[in-house]
Each structure stands twice: as structure tokens, then as C-alpha cells.
């Protein structure tokens, strides 16, 4: 991840002789298809053979899927500083057992290294990194290590401290390369995480990034041992996949004339959707196209030409986060991960899930997935498509009569098989109808599913398709939320709220003159959990200090809270000095 930490962020039997023949074929012809081969099942003999025989393109394909040990060895100042326990061998056992073929182990060296020449890395820290790498390799996992948050701590100062930064960068990689020169080639080195340089244009940043990548390449290759031909991973500027940065990286890789190079970028989605700002509440056509364009560029620039790509981080910038209310609606996030897996496969790209630890995907304390169903969705995307729909929610107003509701199915090339509630199949014609991709739940079925119509989710049904995982549809009873007047300070205002079964999607703010109210001045829709946040257990909507302090003094701002049912509630807020008052619109 860029610049800051985020405290918010199975074994199968071996394939036997058939795998040996396949590997021999790949070794003979190389792997140049734009679709990555599925990684072979874990088997010690098969793993050893694969590691020995595959071409660079085949090796990176065999690393799919990959996982990041985030917020651990990259934490500042030390391994456990950002809330995760120290890494253990059991952690890698778990990762391997759940189907991962490789791990990226981000490492920040700054606080374990002298800041002046000769920039010596502390031996205890170096040995700890080596221990963690060895544990992962002992499990048959490919491993990627790098220079991580150093990128913004001191590497970014290169424009004003060029010679010292370059000397320190070379010294760092000289020591790392020496320590790992005899490690198996299943270890890859990554030059620098999310390269960034203070106060530079893109053209200048590209030049500095090229200089560091070239220095990295030279230092590692000259260190000998397995480093002479080890796969080296080179990032674009910011690990950004815009065409200008991909082209620059492609040009540099050609100039190095080394077949054992791997390109790397990161992808966290279309920004408004990834953090829920500017009305980006859905994985809509714009978000989908952003993802498709991203992989099309990667394929055209690299993988279609036989150059392997390791997408070193992916996910959503603000999801999942068990420490805060969810910014992104679950069904929309699932659609994102589903398409991501498909587009990556089509482009022949190996992908590494960014996992900052306990509050996100894998709890490092329990070695259990914090949300097993979400992980199963991500895992399924590695190998197959799943059908989805326009929403995973059907809202029924408690104050009104129940009527039929229609969703649009997104089969994603699959065949719709029907609806189920648990093990009971719903009856087509009586409970639902299908016209093209329009799925209509009848009033009769919804009345039964709603039961006593208590606020919240009354029932969950599944749309099943010919492959992949079923799409869950939650039947929810609601009435429009009710907000009450409130008084507070610029340190925070909590608006008493009766949610009545509904959930908050976003909030927009404007002044009477039509200008935007809030720290996001380029959109009326403010950022979820930055300007506002729901407190469901406390029955409140919270306006944050960041939002309140951005307001004009003695000028009423009109807020519109948008809920997932489609309901909207208008509210007025006025700041006078440090006092804030809120009234119902």
C-alpha cells in the first residue's frame, strides 16, 4: 500500500506423471499464452519439478494465486507495531493449505538500517527476514521480498538528495542480495514498492524510477550465486498501470535485455468506488470498464508479448475493515472480486491479494478467515466465473403492501438454474419468473419470505448458476430512516437516527448557492467514514471533525443521506465557531 499503514486494511493429491509431461512441454515451448495456466496442486515432487523446469512466464503463472503478508515486516518501526502478531511457520502452513502458491513479504528496512554510509542493515533484522522467507519456501511457496515503505520514507527524497538516496538504495540491495544469494530461485526480488518521488512530474518520476530499477538490476546480478538468474520484479512509477507508466517500464525492460525480468503493478479499482466517494457506491459500468481497461493495457503491453506480470497488490482501499462500518456494500464488493479474477485470468496476470491482517482477511492471531464466505468468493474467482445480479438486496417497505420486485441477472456466461432457500427450490411461475435476464420475485413469494416483517433481513435466498458460487439475495423489511435534531461541536456531531432496517449508502452536502459542502470540494458526495459514518449499534449518524471543520462558518449546509433502499433523508447543519447544530429538513 502507498505511504501509510491501514488500521481501519487446501492440499490436493499430486497429479503424478501427467504433470511431469505437462511441465516438460511447457519448458520446451515456453508459456506465451495470454491466459495463465492454473497453478499445479501442491505436492512436494511436483513442486520441485515445477520450480526447476518452468520458463519465467511459466514460473509467474505457477505463482497464482498469491497473498501479501501486509503490515508485518513492513510495519514501522517493527514487526508487531501495526497490530499483527509476529509471523510464524504455522501462518505459511495455513496460506498453503488454502490454495495460495506464493507470498509477497513486504519489508521495510529503514528503522533497522543506519541512515548514513555505509547504510548497514541490522544483522538481527536481516536474519529475521531470512527466517520468515525460509519458512515460506519450506512450504513450497514462491516468495517475493522487496524494499517497501522505504519508498516514501527516504527514497522519495531522491530529487533533492540524489546521490545519498542512490547510494543507500544500492547499499540496501547489496546487503539483501548477499544474504539471499544462495536461496532457491523460488525467491524473487522486487526493486521498490510503489515508487514515488517528491515534487516531480511524471516524466521526472519515470526517470528516477528507471535509474533505481537499473541500479537494482546491476547490484543483484553482480552479486552472483542464484542471483545471476533470479527473477527480478520491476515496478512502474507508483506501480500504476496507466499506459504512460507501462510504456516506460516496457522500454526499460527492453533496454536491460534480461529474460528473467517480471513487471509489476497494483490495482485497487476505480477510486470513487474503492473508497466510496463522489457517489461511487456501486460496481457500476464505469468501475467495470476501469478494471477491464486496466487488464487490457497490461495484456497488450506485456503478457501478450511473453513478458510476465505479477500484480503485487489488489483489493479495495477501504474494504473489508472490521474496525469500522463497511464503506462498500457487500454484494458490490463481491461483484468486484468476481470480475477481477476473471479479467486477471484472461490477461495472464498473477495476482497477490493485499492483506493487512487481523481486521481484514486472515486473522494472524487465530489463523482463521475473518469472513470465510468472502474468502470463498475470492478463491472461486481464481478458477471460474460466478453469476451475480444487479443487487443482493430486495427492500420491502413495512408501511406499504408487498409487491413484486425485479432484479437483473448477470450470468457472466453461465446458465441460470433457479432460486433456492436453503435446500428448498422455489417454484418458477409461482415464486418467481424469468424474462431474459430479468428475475421477478412474486408478491406471494416475498410475503412468505418476509414472515412477520420485522425490520432488517427476513430471509436469504440463492440464485444458482451452472458453475461458480450462488448469488445471495437478502429480503429486507424497512421504513424510511428517521433523524432527529442534534447539537454538538466541531469535535463531532452524532445525529440520533432510527435506521428502521435500512443501511446508509452515502451522503452529499451542498450550500444554498449550489457549491459543495465538505472536504471533498470536487463532488457533493463526501467520503464514507471520512466525513460521515453510521453507528448502527448506537442508533446514530456521525459527522466527523474533518467534515465539520471544513464547513463555512454561520452558513447552513444541506445534507442528503442516501440509503440502500433508495430512501433519502434531508438534514441541515450549521457551524458557528466550535458549535454545530443540526435540524431535520
N, C-alpha and C positions, 0 to 999 in steps of 0.2 A: 504494500500500500504506500501511497505517497505521503512522505513527510511526517505523519503522525500515527500514533497507535490508536486502536479503536476499542475503548472500553464500553461502548454503547450497547464490534467486528470479531471372501469365503473360499475356502480351499476347495478345489475340484480335482478329480483324478487326472493324471497326466495323459497326454494324447498319444504317447508311445511312438511307434515307428512312423506313423503318418506325419507327426510334427517334424521329425527329422528330415523326411523327404521335402516337406514344405520349406523348412529353413534352408536346406541345401539349394532349392530352387530360387529362393529369394536372394541368397548370397551370390548365386550365379548371374541373375539378371538385374539385381538391384531392385529398389522399391521406388517407382516413379509415378505410380497412380496418384490421382488427386484424392482418393479415398483411403484413409489409413486402415491397415489391417488391424483386426481386433487383437489385443494382447493375448499371448498364449496363456492357458491355465497354469497356475503355479505348480511346479514340480521341479525338484532340485536338478534332475538331469536335464530336463527341458530348458530350465532357466540358464544353466551353464552353457548349453549348446547355443541358445539364442544369443546370449551375451557375446559369444565368440564369433558367430557367423554373420550377423546382420550388418548391412550397409548403414551409413549414417541415417539415411531416410528410414530404413527399416528399424534401426535402433530407437529412434524417436517415436516411431509408430508403436513399438513394443512397450514404450513407457506410458501409454494411455491405459487407464486414467491416472492422473497424478494429483497429489494433495500437498498443501503447504503447512508446514509446522510454524504457523504465524504467531507473532507476539511471544516468542520464546527466546531463541538465541539471537533474535533481532531486537529484543526488548532493551530499553535504556533505563538504568545503566547496566542491569544484569538480567540473567535468565528468568527470574521469577518476579521481576519488578512490575510487570503489567498484568498480574493476577493469575497466571498459569503456573502450575507446579513444574518442577524440573522434568525434562523429558526422560523417559525410561525405555528400556528394551521392550517392555510389555506394550507400550504405545505403538511401536512399529509392528509388533505381532498383530495388534488389533487392526491397524491400517491394511496390512497384507491380507488378513482374514476377510476383510470387507471388500476385497476386489481391486485395491489400488496396486499399480505396478511400479510406481515411482513416487518419490517425495522430493519436494523442494524445501531445503532447510535454509531459510534466510538467516544471515549472520551479520550483526553489527559489531565492528571491531573497535570503534572509536574509544570507548571507555576502558579498553583493555590494551591500549597501544600508546606509546609515548607520542606526544604531539609535535616533537621536534626530531630532527635527524639523530639517529638512523631509523626512527619510527618503529621501534621494537615492539612486537606483539608479545604480550604476557604469555609465558610458556604454559601456565595453568589453564588459561583460556583456550589456547591453541589445542592443548590436549583434550579439553572438554569437547570442543568441536569435533575433534577426531574420534572421540569415543562415541558421540551421537551418530556420526556418519557411519562408523563401523557397525553399530547396532542395526542400522537400516540396511546396509549392504549384507549383513549376515542373514537377513530375512529374504534375500534375493531381490531386493528393491533397487532400482536405479535411484541415484541421488544427485541433486543439483545443489551446490553451495555458491554463495556469492558475497559481494560487498553490498550491504543492504542500506540501512538508514544513514550510513556514512555519506550517501549521495547528497543529502541535504544538510548534514552536519558540517562537512568540510569540503567535499568535492565540489559543491555548488559555488564555492568561492574562487574557482579557477580563473574567471575573468580578471580578478584583481590580485590574485596570488598564484599566478600560473605555475611558476617553477616549483614552488613548495608543494602545491597540490599534486602536480605531476610526479614529483619525487616521492611523495608519501604514497600515492597510488601504486607506483612501481614497487616501492619497498613492501607494501602490503601484499601484493601478489607474488613477489619474490619469496616471501616467507610462507605464504599459503601453498604455493606451488611446491616448494621444497618439502613441506610437511607431508603432502599428499602425492608426491611424485610416483610412489610405488603402489598407490591404491589402485584397485581394479578399475578398468575402463568403464565400469558401470557408474563411476563418479564423473559428473560433468561440472565444469566451472562456468559460472555466469559472471560476466565482466562487472556489472554495476546495476543496481536496481533503480528503475525509473529515473534515468539521468536527467539532471536539471541544473541550470547554471544561472546565477543571479544576474538580473538586469541585462538580458541578452535577447536578440532577435532569434527567430527560428534558424536563420542561416548561420548565425554565430554559434548557437547551441549545437547545431549539427556538426560544425567544425570541431568544437571541443569534444563532443561525443565520439567522433571519428578518431580523434587523437588518443583518447583514453582506450577505446577498443583496440586500436593498433598497438598501443603500449602493452596492454594486457596480453594480446596475442603473442607479441615478441617475447615478453618475460616468461610466459608459460612454456612456449615452445623451446626456448633456450634452456629450460630447467631440466630437460632430459627425462629419462625413465618413461613411464607411461604417459607423461605429459607431452611427449613428442607427437603423439597422435590422438590424444584425448579429445573428445568432443568439447568444443568451446562454444558457449552461448553468448551471442552478441545482441544487445538491446538497441532498438531505435531510440531516438530522443524522446524522453518521457515514457518510453515503451508504448508510444502512441501509434495507432495503425492508420492514421491519415496518409494519403498517398505520398505526400511530400516526404514524410519520415520513412516510409517503406522504401521509396526510391533511393533515398540517401543511404540507407542501410544496405540495400542490394548493391549499390555501386561500391561501397566499401568492401563488402564481402568478395566481390569480384576482384578487387584490387589486391586482396590478401592471397588470392589463388590457393586456397587451402580447402580441400574437400571435406574436412572434418569440422565444419562450422554449422551452427544452428542459429536461426533468427528467433528473437523473442519479442512479443508484445503482450500487453494486458488488455482485458476488456471487462468493463463494469456496466455496460449498457448505455442506453440513451440517458443523458444526465438527468433531465427533469423526472423521468420515471424512476431512475435508480435511487434518488433521494426524496421523491415526492415533493416537487416544487413546480411552480408555473402550471399547475393543473395536470401534471403528469401522473395521474392516478392509475392509469391502465396501460397494459402492454398492448398498445393500440398499433394501428398501421404504421405510424411514424417510428415507434420503438422497434417494431418488427423489421422495418426496412433498414433502420440503422444497423441492426445486427446482421442482416443479410448482406448489406454493402460492406461491412467490416470483413466478413469471411470471403466475399468475392474478391476484395482487394488483396487479401493475404494469398488466396489461391492463385490469382493472376500473377502476382509478383514473385512468389516463392514456390509453393508446393507443386504447382503445375510444371515447374522447371526442375523438379527434383531437389529443391533446397528445403530441408526440414524446418518446421516451425514448432516451437514449444511455447504455447500461450501460458506464461508463467503465473498469471493470476486471473481468476474470473469470479464473478458473483454479482451481487448488488451492493452498492455502497452503504446501504442502511438496512439490510435485511439478510438473515434474521438477526434479531437483537433482543434477547430475553430480558435485558435490563431496562428496556423502555417499551412503551406502546408501539405496536408494529406500524411502521410508516406505509408499508406496502401490503395491499390486500392479498391474502394467501393464494387465491386462485390465479391472480395476475402474476404473482411470483412463479407459480408452478408453470404457467404458460411460457414465461421467460426461460426457465431452465430446460423445459422440454424442447423448445426451438433451438436453444443454444447447443444442446447435444447433437441434434440433427445437423445443424449448419457446420459444426466443427467436423463431424464425420465426413460430410460432403466435401469439405475443403482439405481433408487430410491433415488436420491440425491436432496435436496432442495438447490436452488442457489440464491445468492444475487449479483445483478449487482452492480459493483463499479461505483459510480457516483460522480466525484469530483466537479460537479456543473456547473456553467453557461457556461463554454467553452466546455462542453462535452454533456451530455444528457439532463437533465432538468434544464432550466434556473430558478434559485431561485428568480430572480428579477421579471420575468413575469409569472412564473409557467406554462410555455409552453415548449414543447419539442423542442430543437434546430433543430432537424432533425426528424420530425414526421414519415417520411417514414421508416427511420432506426429503430425507436422505434417500429413501427408496425411489422417490420420483427422480432425483438427480441420477441415481445409479441406473435406473431404467433408461434414461436418455443416452447413456453411453452406447447402447446397443440397438435400440428400437424407438420408433415413434409411438406416441400415445395420443388418443383423441382428447380434445378439450371442448369447451363451449364458450359462448360469449360471456358467461358469468358462472360462478359456482354458488350463486345466491338467488333465491326466489323470495321476495318480500311480500307478505300479506298484511294489509292494514287491519288491525284488530277492530278499528272503529267502523269498518265497512264490510260489505258482503264479499265473500271469496269468489273470485272469477278465474277463468283460465289464464295461464301465464305461458309466454313463449320465449324460448332461448334459441340461439343459432348454434348448431353443432359445427365444430371444426374437426372433421375426421382425420385430417392430416394424411390422406391417402389410405385410410383404413375403412373398414365396413362397420357401421353401427349395428350392434346386436340386440339392444334393448335396454330397459331400465330394471334395476333390482333394488329392493330394500332388504338388506341382509341377504338371506338365502331365498327370499321370495321374489319371483319375477313379476313385475307389473304387467297388466294386460294391455296390449296395444288396442286402441279403439275405445276401450272403457277408461283407462287411466291416462293414456297419452296418445297423441297422433304425431305422425311424421310426414312432412311435405317438403321434399327436397332435403335441405339441411335445417328446416325449421321444426324444432321439437316443441310441442304444445302439451303442457300438463293440464288435464281437465279440472274443472271446478270440483267434480266429485272426488278425484284423487287427492287434490290439495286439501279439501275439507277433512278427509280421513287422516292425512298426514299431519295436519295442524293440530289434531287432537283437541285438547282443552284451550288451545290458543294462548298459552302463557307467553309473555314477551321473551324473545330470544329464539334460538334454534329449536324447532319442534321435532324435526325428523331430518335424516340424511339419506338420500338415495344415490344410486350409482348409474351412470351411463357407461355401458361396456361396449368395447370395440373388438375387432378381430385380433388385435395384438395390443401389447402395452398395458398400462395400468388404467383402471376405470377412472372416469371423471366424477368427482363427488359434487352433488347438488344439495345445498342446505336450504330447507324450508324454514323461513324465519317469520315470526309474528312481531309486528312493530306498530307503533304510532309515532307521529312526528315528535321529536325531542322537544322538551320544554326547558328554556333557560330563564334564569331569574336575575334581577338587579344585583350588582356587587360593587364593593368598594375595596380598594387596596392601594398598593404603592408600586412604584416602578421596579421594585424588587420582585414583583409577581402579582398577578391577579387571578384568582380562581373563581370562575363563574359557576354557581350552583346549577346542575344540569340533571334532568331526568331523561336518560337516554331512551328508555321505553323500548328496548330491544334493538335499537339501531346502533350503527357504529359510524364514527367520523371518517370521512374520506379526505377532505381538505378544507382550507379556509382562505377566503380572499378579503382584502382590505382596500378601501378607497376613501378619499376625501370628497367633499361635496363638489370640488372643482374637477373631479374625474381623475386626479393623479393617484398613484398607488400609495397605500399606507403600509409601512413595514420596511424592514431592512432589505428585502428584495425589491429594488426600485424598478426593475425591468419587467415585472409582472405583478398583477394584483393578487395572484395566488402565492401565498407565502409558504415557506418550507416547514413541513411537518416535523415536530419535535425540536425545531429551532425557534420558530415564532409562536407556536401553539402546540398543545399536546392534550389528548384526552386522559382523564383519570377515571376510568370506569369503576374501580372499587370505591373511590371516594366521591362518586357522582359529581364530577366537576370537569370543566374545560379550563385548562391553564393557559394564560397568556404569559409568555416568558419575559424576563428582563430585557433580552435582546430585542424583542418586538416593542415593548412598552417604551423603552428609552429611545427608540427610533422615531416615535410619534412626534408630530408638531405640537408645541405647547398650546393649550387652550383652543384646540381645533378638533372638532368631533370627527372621528373616523367611523365609517360604517363597515361592519364585518358581516360577511355572509358565510355561515358554516354549512358545508355540503356534506350530506350523509349518504351512505351507500344505498339506502332505499330509494334515493332520488329526492328526499325531503331536503329543504333548505330553511335555515332559521337566520333572521337578520338581527344584528345586535350593534349598539352604538357604544363607543369607548371614547372618553376624553381624558387627556393628561393635563394636569395643572401643577407644574413644579414636579414634586415627587408623588403627588396624589393622583390616583386613577379611579375613575368611576365608570361603571358600565350599566347600561339600561337596555331593556328589550325594545326592539324596533317595531 
